[in-house]
Amino acid sequence: MPVTDADGRSDAELWILAAAGDRDAFGALFERHVAAVWNHAYRLTASWAKAEDLTSSTFLLAWRKCPELRLVRDSALPWLFAVAGNLARTEFRSSTRFLRAVRRLPGDGAEADHADAVASRVDDGRRMPRLLDAVRELPKAERQAVELCLLGELSTTDAAALLGVAEPSVRSRLSRARSRLRTLLEETS
């Protein structure tokens, strides 16, 4: 059953209004889904700040693309999760390229900041970043299923509709991904 607001309007109705420029309708959608999108972004990045940025970017893109939005069973949430996932991957690739470039710079002999070393050790001790690295190594189809169903907590039915595949295919991808993740995480332990 589609989620409705106090006026009984579904996501589909609100998106139609938002596509016509109704800021209040878009605001209602934002309020309805912002927490779920932020949680999904946090699971993808393991960073509060990055999750905030991804959530903002996701809704900015949603506002720009309202007329093109593809709802899944009258819900905007699967589309928003997919956008957040795509933005997270783009951010990860960008930051990886930046870090590689910085590492190629000649050192100036300055001591490393103690706070950076402490933060690095704390981050290294957490499981989420390792898990996210392992997820990034999965084949695309399996990675998408994991991001939507396991990290994004979408049903396999909604993920299948969003990905344009049969529901058993999503379940199969999740099964293969779980097996690969177990192996990848055991190798890094």
Sequence and secondary structure as in RCSB ss.txt:
>XXXX:A:sequence
MPVTDADGRSDAELWILAAAGDRDAFGALFERHVAAVWNHAYRLTASWAKAEDLTSSTFLLAWRKCPELRLVRDS
ALPWLFAVAGNLARTEFRSSTRFLRAVRRLPGDGAEADHADAVASRVDDGRRMPRLLDAVRELPKAERQAVELCL
LGELSTTDAAALLGVAEPSVRSRLSRARSRLRTLLEETS
>XXXX:A:secstr
   B TT  BHHHHHHHHHTT HHHHHHHHHHHHHHHHHHHHHHHS HHHHHHHHHHHHHHHHHTGGG   BTTB
SHHHHHHHHHHHHHHHHHHHHHHHHHHHHS        HHHHHHHHHHHT HHHHHHHHHHTS HHHHHHIIIII
IS   HHHHHHHHTS HHHHHHHHHHHHHHHHHHHHHH 
